[in-house]
Amino acid sequence: MAKSIQMEELTLGVCYYPEHWPEELWEDDFRRMREMNISVIRMAEFAWAMLEPEEGVFDFSFFTRVMDLAHQYGLKVILGTPTATPPAWLTHKYPEVLNAHQNGELIKHGMRRHYNYSSPKYRELCELIVRNMVSAYKDHPAVIGWQIDNEFNCEKNVFYAEADHAAFRMWLRQKYETLDNLNKAWGTVFWSQTYTAWEQLHLSQTESPNPHLALDEKRFISDNVISFAKLQADIIRELAPQHWVTTNGLFGHLDSHELTDELLDFFSYDSYPQFSTIFPGNDENSLKDRGWSMSLSNVRSISPNFCVMEQQSGPGGWVDRMEMGSPRPGQIRLWSYQSVLHGTDLLVYFRWRTATMGTEIYWHGINDYHNQPNRRVREVAQVGGEFEKIGALIAGTKYQAEVAIMQDYDNLWDGEMDKWHGPLQWQSKGSWYKQLQYRHIPADLLTLRSNTTLEDLSKYKVIVYPHAAIMTDETAELLTRYVEQGGKLFFGARTGYKNPTGQCYMRPFPGAVAELCGITVEDFTLIKGTIQPAELNWEGRVPSGTKAVAFNEVLNVQNPEAEVVAHYASEYYKGEPALTRRTVGKGEVWYYGAAYSEPVVDAILDELSISTPIADWLEVPAAVELGIRSSEDASYAFLLNYSDQSATLQVKRATKDLLTGATLENEVEMPAYGVMILEL
């Protein structure tokens, strides 16, 4: 059962760093926060040097004064444990706590995440600061919860300190028990890599390591982070059981689902949609900041209702990188409701005021350096007023979707290094999500796990599981039952040819799901360099732009129930099957021998009997995102206009906009970057 935040109303918060400001500013800050309907502050996650200025000497008086004043103004407090930024005295005295580059060179003090999770000394010192901090603040009436550390695996998600190599060896001994088992799992007979003593084992130390070692390395890093987080969560549970526990971020080499299941009350995320301006890619029809909805959908698979612990509230950038322009008028509000649509019930802006010193002096907050009124302050105040009006209606409602794009950690991690299936995942996931967005068909991201049940899958009419190279017979059996009970399941190229160690099966592709699909793979080619993608002939027609991108598999129909939907229309395999569909029980399974592109997804959606849930009462332009949050008693349609132009809506049935109270009907103009929440 997924763990959600429990809020009675939509709640607004802000990250606050009192250590950066003169004390005489605090009271005015808190007064203005309350005027803007901000009722929660997060702080202290980077303050270890203040809390323990020298080893074993603790001083908790500073934040006690801050919280005393915050409490007077009715503000609640989320405290962050400060273990993401150890103080200089610590890393200088105990260099074994430092992280290292792949070549073994230590990463010096001065950044974040320059420590390693494995060091016994670092764990000891972290336990000490957390235990003392929780003891000091556990009874303060302002405190409601704790954020463990900050953004696990942000900045660094690989670790090569001596302590990490030692911890990896211990993890491997627990997993494999014998070197013979490990050597078989890693295929070490190849290139004479056979290990004869545990001491010979290390984390990857080459640019092209044994791929089976590399996969286990990522699993180890995830388990190691979770064990590090557990040290802190256990202390909070012991000393402050009345407080909730969460952590923030969604970063690489960490199973955030397992982390949440084992340790947290709910998951939290940091949402910065304007990152889309830094990495625009080559996509002519990019979702841009709207693409952040896919990340929020991923968070929702962990906690259906969650906290955004950092919501972008201004232009971002460090001194030396991540330069972003200012959000246009309306975009901060738009992005705030993007988070709310996808399940956020507690929204915490980063940050109250822009820092005047340090690496993040260009990562702007709500207030500028001068602390005078600005348009960002007015925009956040508008959101605060709206939360006060609608918050009790929306909190606790759930995002509704009948389509899911499925993924799993093993294939994501294996695909980081594997150029024959990793890039396909991002191509297909992006194409499906984008076209579903433009057609106003809400979608979930669903993570397949060892405890996933048929009930988890059967809530969706359509599941897209595009390139599961690692596939077990147990997973195939679960997916078969999903199809039999009425689901429509979509696979893509490179499905089912690897086992959980990352070794290739000696069985026809697509391995464990070949029988389900009724096909095998006759021939295949990577599409790269001068190798061109084949065009597609779609049941006698060639829809514009429908090329089979990234990889081409020539399919061989083994079961007469498998119908060929599209053939290749060019290349040496012209006329051979490219896309098949087979009816199994009450459902259908589709197999596509390539990565999905937007035109191909559009052609498939034309074939499916699935449409936007608002088709009978509302027409919305493609630039506007649609999503629905519902409870047993009510449903609310969110409309978010990501365009810098107004959008025209056709309202076929009169409905009320919660934000303005206006009744909408017939033709309605929605402003640029506008937001509407309609009662259904």
C-alpha positions in Angstrom: 0.0 0.0 0.0 1.6 3.3 -1.1 2.2 5.8 1.7 0.7 9.3 1.2 0.9 12.5 3.1 -2.1 13.2 5.2 -3.2 16.9 4.9 -6.7 18.3 5.7 -6.1 21.1 3.2 -3.7 22.2 0.6 -0.8 23.8 2.5 1.8 26.3 1.5 5.3 26.5 2.9 8.7 27.9 2.1 12.4 27.0 2.7 13.9 29.4 5.2 17.6 29.9 6.1 17.7 32.2 9.2 21.4 31.5 9.5 21.9 33.6 6.3 20.1 36.7 7.7 20.3 39.2 10.6 18.0 38.3 13.4 16.1 41.6 13.1 14.7 40.3 9.7 13.0 37.2 11.2 9.9 38.8 12.6 9.1 40.8 9.5 9.7 37.6 7.4 7.3 35.6 9.5 4.6 38.3 9.5 4.7 38.6 5.7 4.7 34.8 5.3 1.4 34.6 7.2 -0.1 37.4 5.1 0.6 35.3 2.1 -1.0 32.2 3.7 2.4 30.5 4.1 2.1 28.3 7.2 5.1 25.9 7.1 8.8 26.6 6.9 11.6 24.1 6.3 15.1 24.8 7.7 18.4 23.5 9.1 19.2 20.9 6.5 22.6 22.6 5.8 23.4 23.8 9.3 25.6 21.1 10.8 28.5 23.6 11.4 26.2 25.7 13.5 24.7 22.9 15.4 28.0 21.2 16.2 30.7 23.9 15.7 33.4 21.5 17.0 33.4 17.8 17.6 31.1 16.9 20.5 30.1 20.5 21.2 26.5 21.0 20.4 24.5 24.3 20.3 20.8 24.2 19.5 19.9 27.6 20.9 19.9 29.4 17.5 17.1 27.4 15.9 15.2 27.2 19.2 15.0 31.0 19.0 13.9 30.9 15.4 11.2 28.3 16.1 10.0 30.1 19.2 9.3 33.2 17.1 7.9 31.1 14.2 5.5 29.5 16.7 4.3 32.9 17.8 3.3 33.6 14.2 1.5 30.2 13.8 4.1 28.7 11.6 4.9 25.0 11.6 8.4 23.7 11.1 10.0 20.9 9.1 13.5 20.2 10.2 16.1 18.7 8.0 18.9 16.5 9.4 22.1 18.3 8.3 24.0 15.3 7.1 24.3 16.4 3.4 26.9 18.9 4.3 29.4 17.8 7.0 31.4 20.6 8.6 35.1 21.3 7.7 36.4 20.2 11.0 34.9 16.7 10.4 36.2 16.1 6.9 39.6 17.5 7.9 40.0 15.3 11.0 38.4 12.2 9.4 39.4 12.2 5.7 38.1 8.6 5.4 34.6 10.0 5.3 35.2 11.7 2.0 33.9 10.4 -1.3 36.4 9.6 -4.0 36.7 9.7 -7.8 36.8 6.5 -9.8 40.6 6.6 -9.8 40.6 6.8 -6.0 41.5 10.5 -5.6 39.6 12.0 -2.6 37.0 14.6 -3.3 37.9 17.6 -1.1 35.7 19.5 1.2 33.6 22.4 -0.1 30.8 21.0 -2.2 27.8 18.8 -1.2 27.7 15.0 -1.1 31.5 15.0 -0.8 31.2 12.3 1.8 30.5 8.5 1.4 27.6 6.7 3.0 29.8 3.7 3.9 32.4 5.2 6.3 31.8 3.8 9.9 33.1 7.0 11.3 30.7 9.1 9.2 27.8 7.0 10.2 28.8 7.3 13.9 29.1 11.1 13.7 25.8 11.3 11.8 24.0 9.2 14.4 25.4 11.5 17.1 24.3 14.8 15.5 20.8 13.4 14.6 20.3 12.0 18.1 21.2 15.2 19.8 19.3 17.3 17.3 16.1 15.3 17.6 16.4 15.2 21.4 16.8 19.0 21.5 13.8 19.8 19.2 11.4 16.8 19.6 9.1 18.6 22.1 9.1 22.0 20.4 5.4 22.8 19.5 6.3 24.2 16.1 7.9 21.0 14.7 5.7 18.7 12.6 8.1 16.5 10.8 11.7 15.7 9.6 13.4 15.6 6.3 16.2 13.0 6.4 19.4 14.5 4.8 18.8 16.4 1.6 18.4 15.0 -2.0 20.1 11.7 -1.6 22.4 11.0 -4.5 22.1 14.5 -5.9 25.4 15.8 -7.3 27.0 12.4 -6.7 25.4 9.0 -7.2 28.6 6.9 -7.6 31.0 6.3 -4.7 34.6 5.0 -4.8 36.1 5.6 -1.3 37.9 2.7 0.4 34.9 2.3 2.7 32.7 1.9 -0.3 34.8 -0.9 -1.8 34.8 -2.7 1.6 31.0 -2.2 2.0 30.5 -3.5 -1.6 32.4 -6.7 -0.8 30.3 -7.2 2.3 27.1 -6.7 0.3 28.3 -9.2 -2.4 29.1 -11.8 0.2 25.6 -11.5 1.7 24.0 -11.7 -1.7 26.0 -14.5 -3.3 27.5 -16.4 -0.3 30.2 -18.0 -2.5 32.6 -16.8 -5.1 31.4 -19.5 -7.4 27.9 -18.1 -7.3 29.3 -14.6 -8.0 31.5 -15.7 -10.8 28.5 -17.4 -12.5 26.3 -14.4 -12.1 28.9 -12.0 -13.5 30.1 -14.3 -16.3 33.7 -13.8 -15.1 35.0 -16.6 -17.3 34.9 -13.9 -20.0 38.2 -12.1 -20.3 39.7 -14.2 -17.5 38.0 -12.0 -14.8 37.4 -15.0 -12.4 37.7 -14.0 -8.8 39.4 -16.3 -6.3 39.3 -14.2 -3.2 36.7 -11.6 -1.9 39.5 -9.1 -1.5 40.0 -9.0 -5.3 36.5 -7.4 -5.7 36.1 -3.6 -6.1 33.5 -1.2 -7.4 33.9 -0.5 -11.1 37.3 1.0 -11.7 37.3 1.2 -15.5 35.2 3.2 -18.0 33.8 0.0 -19.5 33.4 -2.4 -16.5 31.9 -5.9 -16.5 28.2 -5.0 -17.1 26.9 -7.5 -14.5 29.2 -5.9 -11.9 28.0 -2.5 -13.0 24.3 -3.5 -12.5 25.0 -4.9 -9.0 27.0 -1.8 -8.2 23.9 0.3 -8.7 21.8 -2.1 -6.6 24.5 -1.8 -3.8 24.5 2.0 -3.9 20.7 2.0 -3.5 20.8 -0.4 -0.6 23.7 1.5 1.0 21.7 4.8 0.8 18.7 3.1 2.4 20.8 1.7 5.2 22.3 5.2 5.8 18.9 6.7 5.9 17.6 4.0 8.3 20.1 5.1 10.9 18.4 8.5 11.0 14.8 7.3 10.6 15.2 4.9 13.5 16.4 7.7 15.8 13.5 9.9 14.9 11.0 7.1 15.3 12.5 6.3 18.7 12.7 9.9 20.1 9.9 11.7 18.2 7.2 9.2 17.2 4.7 12.0 17.0 6.5 13.5 14.0 6.4 12.3 10.4 9.5 11.4 8.5 10.2 12.0 4.8 13.1 12.8 2.4 13.2 14.8 -0.8 14.4 14.3 -4.4 14.3 11.7 -7.1 17.9 10.9 -8.1 19.8 8.1 -9.7 20.9 4.8 -8.2 18.2 4.8 -5.5 15.1 2.7 -5.2 12.9 5.5 -3.8 9.9 3.1 -3.6 11.8 0.7 -1.3 13.2 3.7 0.7 9.6 5.0 1.3 8.1 1.6 2.0 10.8 0.8 4.6 11.5 4.2 6.3 9.2 7.1 5.4 5.7 8.3 6.0 5.5 9.7 2.5 7.9 10.8 -0.3 8.8 14.3 -1.1 10.1 15.9 -4.4 11.9 19.0 -5.5 10.2 20.4 -8.6 12.1 22.8 -10.9 10.3 22.8 -14.3 12.6 25.4 -15.7 15.4 22.9 -16.0 13.7 22.3 -19.3 15.3 25.5 -20.6 18.8 24.1 -19.9 18.4 20.8 -21.6 16.1 21.6 -24.5 17.3 18.6 -26.7 16.6 18.3 -30.4 12.9 17.8 -30.0 11.0 20.2 -32.3 7.8 19.6 -30.3 9.1 19.5 -26.8 6.9 19.4 -23.7 9.5 21.8 -22.1 8.3 22.7 -18.6 5.2 20.7 -19.1 7.5 17.6 -19.2 8.0 18.0 -15.5 4.5 16.4 -15.2 6.2 13.1 -16.1 8.6 13.4 -13.1 5.7 14.3 -10.9 3.8 11.2 -12.2 6.8 9.2 -11.2 6.7 10.6 -7.7 3.0 9.8 -7.5 3.8 6.2 -8.1 5.7 6.3 -4.7 3.2 8.4 -2.8 -0.1 9.2 -4.5 -0.3 12.4 -2.3 3.1 13.9 -1.5 5.0 17.0 -0.5 7.0 19.1 -2.9 9.8 20.2 -0.6 11.3 22.6 -3.1 9.0 24.3 -5.7 10.7 26.7 -8.1 9.9 30.3 -7.3 12.3 32.3 -9.4 15.1 32.0 -11.9 17.7 29.4 -11.0 21.4 29.0 -11.2 24.6 28.5 -9.4 27.5 30.9 -9.9 29.1 28.5 -12.4 26.2 26.5 -14.0 22.5 25.9 -14.4 21.7 29.3 -15.7 18.0 29.9 -16.2 16.0 33.0 -17.2 13.2 34.4 -15.0 9.9 32.7 -14.9 7.4 34.8 -16.9 4.5 36.3 -15.1 2.1 33.5 -14.3 4.6 30.6 -14.6 5.3 30.2 -10.9 1.6 29.9 -10.2 1.3 27.5 -13.2 4.1 25.3 -12.0 2.6 25.3 -8.4 -0.7 23.9 -9.8 1.2 21.5 -12.0 2.5 20.0 -8.7 -0.9 20.1 -7.1 -2.6 18.4 -10.1 -0.2 15.5 -9.8 -0.7 14.9 -6.1 1.0 17.6 -4.1 -0.9 18.5 -0.9 2.0 20.3 0.8 3.9 22.8 -1.5 7.1 24.3 -0.1 8.7 27.0 -2.2 12.5 27.3 -2.6 13.3 29.8 -1.1 12.0 32.8 0.9 14.8 35.1 -0.1 17.6 34.9 -2.6 21.0 34.2 -0.9 23.5 37.1 -1.0 26.5 34.7 -0.7 27.6 31.3 -1.6 27.3 29.0 -4.6 23.5 29.6 -5.1 23.5 33.4 -5.2 21.6 33.2 -8.5 19.1 30.6 -7.3 16.4 33.2 -6.7 13.7 32.8 -4.1 10.3 34.6 -3.7 12.0 37.7 -2.4 15.0 39.5 -4.1 18.1 40.6 -2.3 16.6 44.0 -1.6 13.6 42.4 0.2 11.1 44.8 -1.4 7.8 43.8 -3.0 8.1 42.2 -6.5 5.9 40.3 -8.9 7.1 36.9 -7.5 5.9 37.9 -4.1 2.5 38.9 -5.5 2.2 35.7 -7.5 2.9 33.5 -4.5 0.5 35.5 -2.4 -2.2 34.8 -5.1 -1.5 31.1 -4.8 -1.7 31.4 -1.0 -5.1 33.1 -1.2 -6.4 30.4 -3.6 -5.1 27.6 -1.4 -7.1 29.2 1.5 -10.2 29.1 -0.7 -10.0 25.6 -2.3 -7.5 23.7 -0.1 -10.0 21.7 1.9 -11.7 20.5 -1.3 -8.6 19.3 -3.1 -6.5 17.8 -0.3 -6.6 14.0 -0.3 -8.1 13.7 -3.7 -6.2 11.4 -6.1 -5.0 11.8 -9.7 -7.1 9.6 -12.1 -5.5 7.7 -15.0 -6.4 4.7 -17.1 -3.1 4.5 -18.9 0.3 3.7 -17.4 3.8 3.7 -18.7 5.6 1.0 -16.8 9.3 0.9 -15.8 11.5 -0.9 -13.3 14.8 -0.1 -11.6 16.8 -3.0 -12.9 16.2 -2.1 -16.5 16.7 1.6 -15.8 20.0 0.9 -14.1 21.1 -1.7 -16.7 20.2 0.7 -19.5 22.5 3.4 -18.2 25.4 1.5 -19.6 23.7 -0.7 -22.2 23.5 1.3 -25.5 21.4 -1.4 -27.1 18.3 -0.9 -24.9 18.9 2.1 -22.5 18.4 4.9 -25.0 15.3 3.1 -26.3 13.6 3.5 -22.9 13.8 7.3 -22.9 12.7 7.5 -26.6 9.6 5.4 -26.0 8.6 6.8 -22.6 8.9 10.3 -23.9 6.9 9.7 -27.0 4.1 8.0 -25.2 3.9 10.5 -22.5 4.0 13.4 -24.8 1.2 12.2 -27.1 -1.0 11.2 -24.2 -0.5 14.7 -22.9 -1.4 16.4 -26.2 -4.5 14.2 -26.5 -5.5 15.0 -22.9 -5.4 11.3 -21.8 -4.1 11.3 -18.2 -1.3 8.8 -17.6 0.6 7.3 -14.6 4.1 6.2 -14.4 4.1 2.8 -12.8 7.2 1.0 -11.3 7.1 -2.7 -11.5 8.4 -4.3 -8.3 8.7 -7.7 -6.8 5.5 -7.1 -4.8 3.5 -5.7 -7.7 0.1 -7.6 -8.0 -2.5 -8.1 -10.6 -4.7 -5.7 -8.7 -2.0 -3.0 -9.1 -2.0 -3.5 -12.9 -5.7 -4.2 -13.5 -6.7 -0.6 -12.6 -5.3 0.4 -16.0 -6.9 -0.2 -19.4 -3.5 0.2 -21.1 0.0 -0.4 -19.9 3.1 0.4 -22.0 6.2 -1.5 -20.9 8.4 -0.7 -23.8 11.9 -2.2 -23.5 12.1 -4.5 -20.6 15.4 -6.2 -21.6 15.5 -7.9 -18.2 12.4 -10.1 -17.9 11.7 -13.1 -15.8 9.1 -15.9 -16.3 7.4 -14.7 -13.1 6.9 -11.2 -14.6 5.7 -12.7 -17.9 3.1 -14.8 -16.0 1.9 -11.7 -14.2 1.6 -9.7 -17.4 -0.2 -12.6 -19.1 -2.8 -12.5 -16.4 -3.2 -8.8 -16.8 -3.9 -9.2 -20.5 -6.3 -12.1 -20.0 -8.5 -10.1 -17.6 -8.9 -7.3 -20.2 -5.7 -5.2 -20.3 -4.0 -3.9 -23.4 -0.2 -4.3 -23.1 2.5 -2.8 -25.3 6.0 -4.0 -25.7 8.9 -2.7 -27.8 12.2 -3.9 -29.2 14.8 -5.6 -27.0 12.2 -7.0 -24.7 12.9 -10.2 -22.7 16.4 -11.2 -23.7 18.2 -10.8 -20.3 18.0 -12.4 -16.9 18.2 -10.5 -13.6 22.0 -10.7 -13.6 22.0 -8.9 -17.0 23.1 -12.1 -18.9 21.4 -12.9 -22.2 19.1 -15.9 -22.3 19.8 -18.7 -24.8 16.2 -18.6 -26.0 14.4 -16.8 -28.9 13.6 -13.1 -28.4 11.4 -11.8 -26.7 12.2 -14.6 -24.3 9.7 -15.1 -21.5 6.9 -13.1 -23.4 7.4 -14.7 -26.8 4.5 -17.1 -26.2 2.3 -14.3 -24.9 3.0 -12.2 -28.0 2.8 -15.1 -30.4 6.0 -13.9 -32.2 9.8 -14.4 -32.2 12.5 -12.1 -33.6 13.9 -13.3 -36.9 16.6 -10.6 -37.4 17.5 -7.2 -35.9 19.7 -4.1 -36.3 20.6 -1.2 -34.2 19.7 2.1 -36.0 22.9 4.2 -35.6 25.1 6.3 -37.8 24.5 5.5 -41.4 22.0 2.8 -40.6 18.6 4.3 -41.4 15.3 3.6 -39.8 12.8 1.7 -42.0 9.5 3.3 -43.0 6.3 1.6 -41.9 3.4 0.4 -44.0 0.4 0.6 -41.7 -2.4 -1.8 -42.8 -2.0 -0.6 -46.4 -1.2 3.0 -45.6 2.0 4.8 -44.7 1.1 7.6 -42.1 3.4 10.6 -42.4 6.6 10.2 -40.5 6.0 6.7 -39.1 9.5 5.4 -39.2 10.8 2.6 -37.0 13.4 4.5 -35.0 16.4 3.5 -32.8 16.2 -0.3 -33.4 14.5 -2.6 -36.0 13.5 -6.1 -35.2 12.1 -8.3 -38.0 9.2 -10.3 -36.4 8.3 -13.8 -37.1 4.6 -14.7 -36.4 4.5 -18.0 -34.5 0.8 -18.0 -33.5 -1.9 -17.5 -36.1 -3.8 -15.4 -33.5 -1.1 -12.7 -33.8 -2.2 -10.2 -36.4 0.3 -8.0 -38.2 -0.7 -4.4 -37.8 2.3 -2.8 -39.6 5.1 -4.0 -42.0 8.4 -2.5 -42.8 8.2 -0.5 -46.0 11.9 -0.1 -46.7 15.3 -1.6 -46.1 16.3 -5.2 -46.8 13.5 -6.4 -44.6 10.8 -4.6 -46.5 7.5 -6.3 -46.2 8.4 -8.1 -43.0 6.3 -7.7 -39.8 7.1 -4.7 -37.6 4.1 -4.4 -35.3 1.8 -7.2 -34.1 -1.4 -7.5 -32.0 -2.7 -10.6 -30.4 -6.0 -11.1 -28.5 -5.5 -13.1 -25.3 -8.5 -13.7 -23.2 -10.3 -10.4 -22.8 -7.3 -8.3 -23.6 -4.6 -7.6 -26.2 -0.8 -7.7 -26.3 1.0 -5.6 -28.9 4.7 -6.0 -29.9 6.6 -3.4 -31.8 10.0 -4.2 -33.1 11.4 -0.7 -32.6 11.4 2.3 -30.2 8.1 4.2 -30.2 8.1 7.6 -31.9 5.4 10.3 -31.7 3.8 9.5 -35.1 3.7 5.8 -34.3 2.1 6.4 -30.9 -0.5 8.6 -32.6 -1.2 5.9 -35.1 -1.7 3.4 -32.3 -3.9 5.7 -30.3 -6.1 6.1 -33.3 -6.5 2.3 -33.2 -7.5 2.2 -29.5 -10.9 2.9 -28.1 -9.5 5.3 -25.5 -10.1 9.0 -25.4 -9.9 12.0 -23.1 -12.3 11.7 -20.1 -13.6 15.2 -20.9 -14.5 14.5 -24.5 -18.3 14.9 -24.0 -18.3 18.3 -22.3 -15.1 20.2 -23.0 -12.7 20.8 -25.9 -9.2 21.9 -25.0 -6.2 22.9 -27.2 -3.2 20.7 -27.2 -1.1 23.4 -25.3 -3.3 23.0 -22.2 -2.6 20.1 -19.8 -5.7 18.3 -18.5 -5.8 16.1 -15.4 -8.4 15.1 -12.8 -8.2 14.7 -9.1 -11.0 12.8 -7.5 -12.4 11.5 -4.2 -15.4 9.3 -3.6 -17.6 12.4 -3.4 -16.1 14.8 -6.0 -13.9 15.3 -9.0 -12.0 18.3 -10.2 -10.5 18.9 -13.7 -7.3 20.9 -13.7 -6.5 22.9 -16.9 -3.0 24.3 -17.2 -2.0 26.5 -20.1 1.8 26.2 -20.7 1.6 28.6 -23.7 2.5 32.2 -23.8 -0.7 32.7 -25.8 -4.2 32.6 -24.6 -6.2 29.4 -25.3 -9.8 29.0 -26.4 -11.9 26.4 -24.6 -15.2 25.1 -25.8 -17.4 24.3 -22.7 -20.4 22.2 -23.8 -21.8 21.9 -20.3 -21.8 24.8 -17.8 -19.3 24.3 -15.0 -17.8 26.3 -12.2 -14.2 27.4 -11.9 -13.2 26.9 -8.3 -10.5 29.6 -8.4 -12.7 32.4 -9.6 -16.1 31.2 -8.7 -17.3 32.0 -12.3 -19.6 29.7 -14.2 -18.1 28.8 -17.6 -20.0 27.9 -20.7 -19.7 28.1 -24.5 -16.5 29.7 -25.7 -14.0 30.6 -22.9 -10.6 32.4 -23.2 -7.9 31.0 -20.9 -5.0 33.5 -20.4 -1.4 32.6 -21.1 0.0 30.5 -18.3 -3.5 30.4 -16.9 -4.9 27.8 -14.5 -8.5 26.6 -14.1 -9.9 24.0 -11.7 -13.4 22.9 -12.8 -16.0 21.1 -10.8 -17.1 17.9 -12.5 
